[in-house]
Structures are given as C-alpha cells and as structure tokens.
Amino acid sequence: MSDSLPLSRVQLALNVADLDASIAFYQAMLGTAPHKTRPGYANFEVSNPPLKLVLMEVPAADRGTGTAGALNHLGIEMPSSDAVADTLARWAGDGLTVRPEDDTVCCYARQDKGWIHDPAGTPWEAYAITDDNPDDADGDGLGLGLGLENTSPGGTTAAPCCTPQESQR
C-alpha cells in the first residue's frame, strides 16, 4: 500500500429532483451559500467538515426517494494537477484501472482528473480545478458568457456532467 492521498476535501455529488428546494435545504443545513450555481447544478464548498457538495438536477423519476438514486458520484478534490497525476499513478500501481481526463470541462470548471470504480461500480474521481469559471467571457462572474458546455477530451459533450460514460467504465 502506498502513501495516503494529498487530500484537499472529499466531494459528494448528489442527484436532486428540485434544485431550488435542495439549495435552500443544504444552505440551511451547512450554514453557507452555494459557491456556484448554474441551470440544473450547484456546488457548496464547506470548510468544516471539509466537503465539496455538488447537486445535479435530474428528473424526479430518475431520482427516486430516500437514498434510491441519490448518489451521482464521489470525488476527491486535489490541491493541484500534479497531485492528481501522482494519485492516478499510485492507483494504477496498486492495480486499479484508471481513466485519466486531462484538461476537461465538467461542472462548469476546467479540470485535470481521473476516474476509478469500486468493485460494485461506484465511480470515484480525483480532480484538480485549473479554471473555476472557464466560460466567463464577460467577466461578470456568472460564467455564462460563452455558453460553454461540459465537455470531455476531444470536445465531445459529456452527459451527465462529471459521470464517466458507461462505455468507458
């Protein structure tokens, strides 16, 4: 077993059927406003406990109730792209199948990342944000200037955001 991860914070990405109600709930629960909101998407950067909570709006039928359909994916936000590369190399060295995604736009941020899956297929990503607002052409902080979509390497649209495509698992 190799050294531990250079962990910045754990990411929990949840599917939600009502984004506005979920933002209000988690804002009250966590005592902090969202760091970023976009249509169908919000994230919270929580200091204590160190957590990145991501909310992704999906149709109510896909979401279900309770814990059914709640989990979108899990992640580890890293302090740098070098830390991501080191972590992916360690995971590969430990026999895990790694799928790197460098310079990809996902969750309205440019990232260097990689994916692994646990034995039951739960997706985990290790990622570093290289540009938190890559489509903010007008400088207003809203990030809607260019209408940049979430893309994977080669410019293909990733759907759903941040979840590796089934064929690439």
C-alpha positions in Angstrom: 0.0 0.0 0.0 1.3 3.4 -0.9 1.3 6.8 0.8 -2.0 8.5 1.6 -3.7 11.0 -0.7 -2.8 14.7 -0.7 -6.5 15.4 0.2 -8.0 18.8 -0.1 -11.6 17.7 0.5 -14.0 14.9 -0.3 -16.6 15.5 -2.9 -20.1 14.1 -2.7 -22.3 14.6 -5.8 -26.0 14.0 -5.3 -28.9 13.8 -7.8 -31.7 16.0 -6.8 -35.2 16.4 -8.3 -35.8 20.0 -7.1 -32.6 22.1 -7.3 -34.1 25.2 -5.7 -35.5 23.3 -2.7 -32.3 21.3 -2.3 -30.1 24.5 -2.4 -32.3 26.0 0.3 -32.1 22.8 2.4 -28.3 22.4 2.2 -27.7 26.1 2.7 -29.6 25.9 5.9 -28.0 22.6 6.9 -24.4 23.6 6.1 -24.7 27.3 7.1 -23.2 28.5 3.9 -24.4 29.8 0.5 -23.5 27.8 -2.7 -20.1 28.5 -4.2 -21.5 28.1 -7.7 -25.0 27.8 -9.3 -25.9 27.1 -12.9 -29.0 25.7 -14.5 -29.5 22.2 -13.1 -26.3 22.5 -11.0 -25.0 23.9 -7.7 -22.0 23.3 -5.5 -21.1 24.1 -2.0 -17.5 24.5 -0.7 -17.7 23.6 3.0 -14.8 24.3 5.4 -16.0 22.3 8.3 -16.2 19.4 7.7 -14.0 19.7 4.5 -16.5 18.9 1.8 -17.5 19.8 -1.7 -21.2 19.1 -2.1 -22.4 19.0 -5.6 -26.1 19.0 -6.5 -27.2 17.8 -10.0 -30.8 18.2 -11.0 -32.4 15.1 -12.6 -36.0 14.2 -13.4 -37.9 13.1 -10.3 -38.5 9.6 -11.8 -34.7 9.1 -12.1 -34.0 10.4 -8.6 -36.5 8.3 -6.7 -37.0 8.9 -3.0 -34.8 8.5 0.1 -31.4 7.1 -0.8 -32.6 5.4 -4.0 -31.0 7.3 -6.9 -29.3 9.9 -4.7 -25.7 9.2 -5.4 -24.2 10.6 -8.7 -20.6 10.0 -7.9 -17.9 10.6 -5.3 -14.7 12.5 -5.7 -11.5 13.8 -4.1 -10.6 17.4 -4.9 -6.8 17.7 -5.0 -4.7 20.8 -4.5 -3.0 20.6 -7.9 -2.8 18.8 -11.3 0.5 17.2 -10.1 -1.3 15.8 -7.1 -3.9 14.3 -9.4 -1.2 12.8 -11.7 0.6 11.3 -8.7 -2.6 9.9 -7.3 -3.6 8.3 -10.6 -0.1 6.8 -10.9 -0.3 5.4 -7.4 -3.8 3.9 -8.0 -2.6 2.3 -11.3 0.5 1.0 -9.4 -1.9 -0.5 -6.8 -3.7 -2.4 -9.6 -6.7 -0.1 -10.1 -8.0 0.6 -13.6 -7.6 4.4 -14.1 -9.2 6.5 -16.8 -7.5 9.9 -17.0 -9.2 13.0 -18.3 -6.9 15.9 -18.6 -8.0 19.5 -19.5 -11.7 18.6 -19.5 -14.6 21.0 -18.7 -17.1 19.5 -16.2 -19.3 21.0 -13.6 -18.6 24.4 -15.2 -14.9 24.2 -14.3 -11.8 23.2 -16.3 -10.2 20.2 -14.6 -7.5 17.7 -14.7 -8.9 14.4 -13.4 -9.1 10.7 -13.5 -11.7 8.0 -12.7 -11.7 4.7 -10.9 -14.6 2.4 -9.9 -15.0 0.4 -6.8 -15.9 -3.3 -7.0 -19.6 -2.5 -7.2 -19.1 0.1 -9.9 -19.3 3.3 -7.8 -17.5 6.0 -9.7 -14.8 8.0 -7.9 -12.9 10.9 -9.4 -9.7 12.6 -8.3 -9.5 16.1 -9.7 -7.9 19.5 -9.6 -9.7 22.6 -10.8 -7.5 24.6 -13.2 -10.1 27.2 -14.0 -13.2 27.6 -11.9 -15.0 29.7 -14.4 -13.7 28.9 -17.9 -16.7 30.4 -19.8 -16.8 33.8 -18.1 -16.1 35.8 -21.2 -17.8 39.0 -20.0 -16.1 38.9 -16.5 -19.3 39.2 -14.5 -18.5 36.1 -12.5 -21.6 34.2 -13.7 -19.7 32.1 -16.2 -22.4 32.3 -18.9 -20.6 34.4 -21.4 -19.8 31.7 -23.9 -22.4 29.2 -23.0 -19.6 26.6 -22.6 -21.0 23.2 -22.2 -19.4 20.4 -20.2 -17.0 18.6 -22.5 -14.7 15.7 -22.3 -11.3 15.4 -24.2 -11.8 15.9 -27.9 -14.6 18.3 -27.4 -17.4 15.8 -27.1 -20.3 16.7 -24.8 -20.2 14.8 -21.5 -23.6 13.6 -20.3 -24.4 13.6 -17.5 -21.8 16.0 -16.2 -18.9 14.5 -14.3 -20.0 10.9 -14.7 -17.8 8.7 -16.9 -19.7 7.4 -19.8 -20.9 3.8 -19.4 -18.8 2.6 -22.3 -15.7 3.9 -20.7 -16.1 2.3 -17.3 
